[in-house]
Amino acid sequence: MAELFRMPAVAADAATAVLSAWQVAEGASFTKDDALVSIETDKAEVDVSAERDGVLLKALYEAGVEIEVGDPIAVLGTVGEQTGDLDALLAELGVAAPGVARQAVRRDVPEEPVAPVPAAAPAHRVAPASGEPDRGGRIFSSPLARRLAREAGLGIEALTGTGPGGRVVRRDVEAAAAAAAAAGRAQMPEPPSPPAAAPVPQATTPAAPASAAGTGDHEDVPHTRMRRAIARRLTESKQHTPHFYLRATCAVDELLALRQRINAVSPVRISVNDLLIKAVATAHTQVPEMNAVWQPDAVRRFRTVDVSVAIATDTGLVTPVLRGIENLSVSAIATRTRAFAERARSGGLAPADLEGGSITVSNLGMYGVEEFAAIINPPQASILAIGAARDEAVVRDGAVTAAKVLGVVLSVDHRPVDGAVAARWLAAFTEAVENPVRLVV
């Protein structure tokens, strides 16, 4: 029996999402857990799987349009079912009559300057996802595919698209990059030279269309969806979250010595940040009142320690969540953190990876930053900003001696957490860092 397939809420705070690509052709059958459609939000692109066997009777939107969460995007049926009278079927399912369906916003950008692309037709009139519409020589692709192509040094116009209507999607870029890299290795002269497809540094946001350039003294780079999301969320955080800040200096000589001993035997290389994340978990366990977030009707306290880790990518900062780290070894934390970093930089994070947690760890020490105060990532209750380890003179047992110290700043939401609680947490964190043996027992 025919039923509507609606735009899923793949991210908790997303009101809309871009239909990036249909993974099943119109009229084709699929089985449970097959990928039906790729959905792109401000944070990631994710494949949505089928909940049962069926057939895609009708795609109501072609790829590349932004649609409100909950709006119908396709008609699904049982295997072998035929469409019949489409207008009657859509009316029976409650889809808007011809001429009144909401106009979706196209997010594809042609590679070359052309006349504006008309908005998608009403839902029931959109060209079938399996068709080959005339693009007039223009190359269309998903935003994620364009970013990956730039990072790999590939021209999007040179790629063959396998998406709907020849649209270039992520898998096309990945295949082309792999082929170019293999060809570069095979033809590498002596002495070796970099492969032809080596990544070329690019701007952190998509290049502006020809019609959006600036004048001779500046350039206007259009906002990406991720950059808009970051701006919106952090502005809301500073406007609505009452921040207060606590600072501490931790001696890290023993921590660095422990890291060296661990790396001598560990199958996974441990970073200072991995040990500091474990220290955060230790402090959360000792001061559970910090493992909380503000809700409209209550303070929600968590039973597991879930910590977000700030990872910089070419398109912006993402904060995937390490879950249950109070029970993880330092090597397990290192493994998961590296996996998140790889997926973040390749655009492979799922929205679920970015949801949850009560605290974020943001480390700029590798850039030589001594101290900074970070903005809380809502709805979390705190963020720990970590600076660089440096040599300083400290007083120990009445004598001045040289030591490695690390500056941290804890930003806290004053609604669920009072100053005294945050102070106890920071003391527990400092104790764990300065006596790191407790991180591995």
N, C-alpha and C positions, 0 to 999 in steps of 0.2 A: 504494500500500500504506500502511495506517495506521501512524503512528508517534507517539510522545509528544513533545510540545514542553515543555521544562523551563524553570524560572525561570533566566534567564541571570545570570551573574556580571558585572553591568554596572559594579561598582566592586570594586577589588582587595581591599579589606578588609571588604566587606559579607557577613555570613552570611545576612541576610534582605533582602527588598525588598518594597515594597507594589505589588500589581498595581493600578495607578492607573486604567486604562481599556482596554477592548478596542477596537481600531480596526477590526476586521473582525467582522461579525455571524456568529453561529453558523450554519453551513450555507452561508455565502457563500464564493465562490472569491477567490483573490488571486494576484498575480503576484510574481515575484522582485523584491525591494527595496521592496515595499509595506510600510507600517507595520502590524504585526500587533497590537502591544500597547504601552501606555505603562507604564513601570516607574519607580517613585519610590524613591530611596535617601536616605540622610541628606544627600547633597550636591546632588542634582539629579534632575530627571525627564527620562527619555530614551525615545524611541520605538525599539522593537526591530523590525528589518525581517526579512522573509522571505528565506530563503536560496535558495528555489526556488518555482516555481508550485505551487499546491495549493488545498485547501479546509479551512476550519475545521470539522471534524466535531463536536467537542464542547469547550466551555469547561468546565474542571473546577472553576474558581473564578469567582465573580462579582467585579466590581471592588470595590476598597476593603479587601482583606484582605492581611495580611502573610504571606509564604510564604518558606520556606527556599530558598536558592539550590540548584538542582539538583533540586528537587521537580517532578513533572509538573504543568503548569498547563493543558494542552489536548491534544487528539488531532487531529493533522493527517492529511490524506489527499491522494490525487491528485485532480485535477479530475474531477468527475463521480462520485466514489466516495460510497457511501451508508453511513450509520452501522450499520444492521442491529441485531443484538443487542448493545446497549451493554455490559451486564454481562459478556457473554462476551468482547467485544473488550477491555475493560479488564483482565479476568483474563489474557487472552492477552498483553497488553502489560506485565503485572506490576504493575498498579496495585492498591492494597489492596482487599480484599473489603469488601462493605458492613458498616458499623458499626465499622471499625477504622482508617479513614483519619484522618490528623492533623487536628485542628480548627484552622483558620486564625483569626488574630486580626483582627477588624474594626477598621479605623482611621477609618472615617467617623464624624463627630460630628453628630447632628441639630442643626438650628438652634434648635429649641425644646426645653425639657425634656420628655422622654417616658420611658416605661419602657425599661429596658435592651434593646438590640437583641441577639437571640440570636446566638451564634457561627455562622459559616457551616457548612452541613451538610457531611457527608463529600463528598469530591471528586466522586464520581459522582452525587450528589444535588443539587448546586447548581443554582439556577434558571438557565436558558439566558441567555447574555449578551444575546441579542436580544429577550428577553421584557420585559414591562412589569409587574413585581411590584407588589403593593399596598404603598405606603410609609406608609399611614396618615396622609397629610398631611405627612410629614416631608420635608425637603429634604436630600439627600445630595450631597456634592461631594468632590473630591480636596483634600488639604491645600494643594496649590499653588494651586488655584482659589480657595480661601478667602482666602489671603494676597493674591493679585492683586486680588480683589474689594475687600478692605479698603483696599488702596493706592489703588484707583480711586474710593473712596467709594461703592461699590455694595453694596446689600443682596443677599446670596446668595439670599434667598427670592424676590426679584423676577426672577431670571434663569430662562430656559428652558434646561433641560439637554438636550444631544444625546448624552450618554454612555449607557451601558447602563442601562435602566430609568429614563431621564430624569435621570441623574446629571449634575450640573454639572461640566464639565471646563474646562481652561485656555482652549480655543478659544472657549467660550461667554462667558467673562469678557472676553476680548480683543475679541470682536465687540460686546458690550454697551458696553464702555468707548469703543470707537471711535464707535459710534452716538450715545452720550451726548455725547461731545466735539463731534461734528459738529452735533448739535442745539443745543448750547450756543453754538457759533459763529454758527449761522444766526439765533438769537433774541437775540443780544447787543445790548443797548440802547446808546444814546449817553449819557454816555461808556461805553466798554467796561467790562464787568464780567466776573469770572472765570466760565468755563463751569460748568454745574451739576455736571459730573462731575470737577471739579478734585480731585486727590488730597488726602485729609484725613490729617494726621499720626495715626499709630496706634501702638499698642504694638508692640514688636519681636517678640513671639511671639503665637500665636493666643489669642484671648480664651478664658478658662476657661468651661467649661459651667456652667450654673446650679448644679449640684450640687457644684462644686469651689471655690466662692468662700470668702473668709476671713471674719473678723469685722470689727467696726467700725473696728479700728485697723490692719488690714493686708489685703492681697489676695494669694492664692496663684495664680500664673500657671503653668499646666502646662508642662513642658518640651516643646519641639518635638524632632523627630528630629535636626535639625541641632544644636541646643543640646546634646543628649545626646552626640552624636558629638564635638563640640568639647571638651566636658568630659572625655570618656573619653580622647581622643587626647592632650590636653595634660597630663592627670594621668599617663598612662603615660610621656609624654616626660620630665616632671620626676622621676618615680620611677626610670626605667630608663636615661635618657640623661645621662651625666656632662657637664654644662655647664661651660664656662669662658668668661670674658668679656674682651674687649679693647675699649678705648675710644680714640677719636681725634677730633681737631678739624681740620676741613678749611677752608681759606680758599676762599671761593666767589665772590669778586669777578669773576674772569675767567669762571667758569662762567655767572654771571648775565648778563654782557655778551655772551657767545657766544649764549646763549639769545635775547637780544633781537635780535641780528643774524640768527639763523636764522629767527625768527618773522616777520621783515620780508619774507622771500622764500619761506618754506615753505608749501605748500598745506595742511598740517596743523599745528595749534597744538602747539608743543612745551612740555611742562612741565619743571620742575626734576627731577621724579621720573624722567621719560623719560631725561634725561641721566645721572642717577645709576644707573639700570638698565644703561645702556650702559657706565658705568664699572665696574660689577660684572662684566660680560662681559669687559672688558679685563683686570681683575685675575685672573679665572678662566683666561684664556688665558695670562697670564704666570706664574701659579702653579697649574699643572694638578693638583697634589696636593690642592688644595681642592675640586676638582670631583669629589667622591667621596661615597659613602655606605657605612655599615657593613652588612655581611651576615654571617650566622652563620659562614660558612667563609672569607670573604675580604673585602677592601676593594674595592669596585667603583668603578672610575674611568671616567668618561664621556668620549667623544670629541667631543661637542657640548656647548655651554653652554645649559642649560635652566634658566630662572629663574622662580620663582613670584612673583606679585605679590599682596600682601594687599589685598583689596577688601571694604569694609564694606557690608553689606546690612541690610535691616530684620530679617532672621531670623538674622543672624550673619555671621561672617567667612569668606570663601572665598578660596582661593589658586590661581587658574588659572595654568597654566604657559606662559610664552613660550618657544618652542623654537628652538634654533639661532640665538640672538641675536648670537653672535659675528660672524655674517655679515649682520646686518640694519643698515640705516641707522637713525639716531635717529627719522626721520619714520615709518619702518615700525614701529618699536617703539611709537611714540605711537599709530599707527592700530590696532595689535593690542590695546594696553592699553585703549583706549577701547571697542573692540568687546567685549572681555571684561567691562568694567564695565557696559555696557548689558545684556549677556546675563545677568550675575550678578544685576542688580537686577530683571530681568523673569522670573527663574527659568529661563532658557534655556541654562544651562551643562550640557554633557554630562559624565558621569563621567570620560571620557577627558581632558577639559580640565583635570582636577584631579590627574592622576596624573603622577609623575615629578619631575624636577628635583633639584638638590643644595643649593640655597639659596633662601631667600625674602627679598624686600625688603618691609619694613613701614615706612611713613612716616606719622608723626603730626605732622609739622611744621606742617601746615595748621591744627592745633588749638592751636598755640602751645607745644607740649610741647618742652622743650629737650633732654631726654635720657630714654631708657627702655631697659630690657633686656627683650628679647622671648624667648618660649619657642620652642625649635626645633620645627618641624613635621615629625614623623617620617614616613618614614625619612630625611629630609634630614639633612645634616651641619652646617648653619649657618643663621642668620637675621641679617640686617642691619637694625637698628633705627635709623631716621633721625629726627632732631629738627628744630626750626625754625632757619632762618638768622637770625642776630642780629648786631648791631653790637657789636664789642669792640675794646679797645685791644690791639694786638699789637706785638711788637718785630721790626723788619725792618732789617737792616744796621745794627744798633746804635741805631736810632731808634724811638721809640714813635709808632705811627700807627693810625688807625681802619681797621677791616676788617670785612667780612661773614664770619662763620664759621658752620660747621655741625657739630654734635655727632653722632657715630654710635657705636653699640655693636654689636659683633659677638659673637653667642652661637655657640659652637662645640661640637660633639660631640667629646670628647677621645678617643674610640675610634678613628676613622679619621684624625683630624687632630691633630698635635702643636702645642704652643704656638708653636714657631719658624716652622712653616709658616703658621699663622694670622697671625703677626706680619708675615711677608713679604707675605702677601696684603693685609693692611690697609695696608701701606706702598704697594703697587702701586695700590690703590684710591685712596688719598689723592693720590698722584702724578697719576693720571688726572683726578681732580676739580680739582686745582689747576693743571693744564696741560691744559685740556679740548680743545685743538686735535686731540689724538690720538683723540678720540672721533668725529671726523668725517672722518678720513683712513684 
